[in-house]
């Protein structure tokens, strides 16, 4: 029963995280950077693992819940990386996170060398609802709270 609760928690948390990023991007019209897009991938994986833990009881459900732990740790690591880039403690490892540089040439050549879609540099933080914490750091805190809850649930399941 605990594993099904963990699965439900993973599904709800993933749906909330992905729904909030969708809302920020499509309704509030925030442009995500490449690190923002990369940070969404663990939540998609957690959604699948949560569905498995919710629908398939027994060993598969248990191991789906256990596999959510390293996925959450990876998401927390990505949030720390992104937070450090936003605070300019280090540079982003992704080349697409840097603003494009245009060198010389005519105005026409500069226009032709621009990217097809607008890109946002990763060191430009996005603050949701005017909170003093950026969305990437908020996502990391959310993943940390979920990690603690999931770990406790798995520990309780192992003891019973």
N, C-alpha and C positions, 0 to 999 in steps of 0.2 A: 504493500500500500504506500509505503514511503517513496518508492521509486516512481510510482505513478504521480505522486505529488510533485516530485522533482521534475518529471517530464512536463507536467502542466506548468510549473514555474518557469522552465526553460522556454516553453512555447510562448507564454504570456510576455516574458521579459524580452524575448527576441522580437516578437510582434510589436511590442512597445518601442524598442530601440529603432527598428527599421521603419516603423510608422512615423516616429518623430523625425527621423532624418528625411523621410519622404515629404513630410509636412514642411520642414524647414526649406527643402530644396524647391518644391513645386508650388507651395502656397505662399510662403514668405519670400520666395525667389532668392535664397542664398545660393551662391555658386560654391560647390564643394571643390576642394583641392584633391590631388591624387592620393594623399595620405588619408583624407576623409573617406574616399571611395574604398581604399584598402582596409580601413577600419570596419567597414560594413561586412566584409567577408566572414569573419568569425561569427557574427550574429546569424548569418544565413546557415552556417554549419550547425550552430546551436539550435536553430529552429528544427532542422532535420533530426538531430540527436534527441531533442525534446519530444518530437512526434514518435520516434522509435521507443523511447522510454515510457511514453504515455500509452501507446497502443499495444506494445509487445511486452507482456510481463515475463518475469524470469530472468535468465542470464543475459539475454540480449538487451532487455531494458536496463538491467543493472550496469552492464558495460557501456551502454550508451550514456548513462549518467556519469560514469567514471571518465569516459572520454571527453565529457564537457569541461573537465577541470583543466587539461592542457590548452584547450581552445580558449577558455577564459583567461588563462595566464598569458597567452599570445596576444589577446585583445588588450589586456592591461599593459603589456610591453609596448604595443603600438601606440596606446594612449600616452605613455610616458615619452616615447620617441616624438610623437606629434606635439605634446606639450613643451618639450625642450626646444623644438624647432620654433614654435610660436613665441616662446620667451627669448629666442635668439641665443640659447645656450650652446647650440650646435647647428650645423647645416643639415638640411634634409638629404638623405641618401638617394632620393629619387630626382633625376634631372628635370622631370616635368614640373617639379614643385617650385622652380625658380622662374621669375618673370622673364619673358623673352627679351633678348637683346638684339637690337637692330643696328647694323653697322653700315654707315655710308649709303651711297646709292641715291637714286632719285626717290621721290615720293611713291611713284608707281612700283618700284622694286621693293620698297619697304612694305607696301600693302600686299604684294604678292608673297612676301616671306612670312606674313602673319599666320598664326595657327588657324585652322578651320573653325574651331569653337573657342570661346573665351576660356582662359585658364586662370585659376586663382593661385597665387603663390602660397605655399604651405605656412609661411611665417606670418600670414595675415589671419589672426584669430577671428572666429565667429562666435559672438556672444548671443545666446538665445534668451529672449525675454529680458534683456538687460541684466542678466546675472553676472557677477564678477568672475565667473569661471567659464572658460571656453567650452564649446560643445565637445571637443575631443577629450578634454580632461573630465568633463561631466560623464562622458561615456565610460572612461576608465574607472571612475568612482562607482558607477552603476555596475560595471563588470566585477569590481572588487567585492561589493556587497553581495552580489549574486554568487560569487565564488565561495564566500564564507558560508552562505546559506546552503549551497549545494554540497560543499564539503561536510558540513555538519549532518545533513540528511544522509549522505552516503555512510558516514561514520556510524550513525544510528542504525542504518540498515544492516551494516556488517555486525553490529553487536547483537542484533535480534535473531 
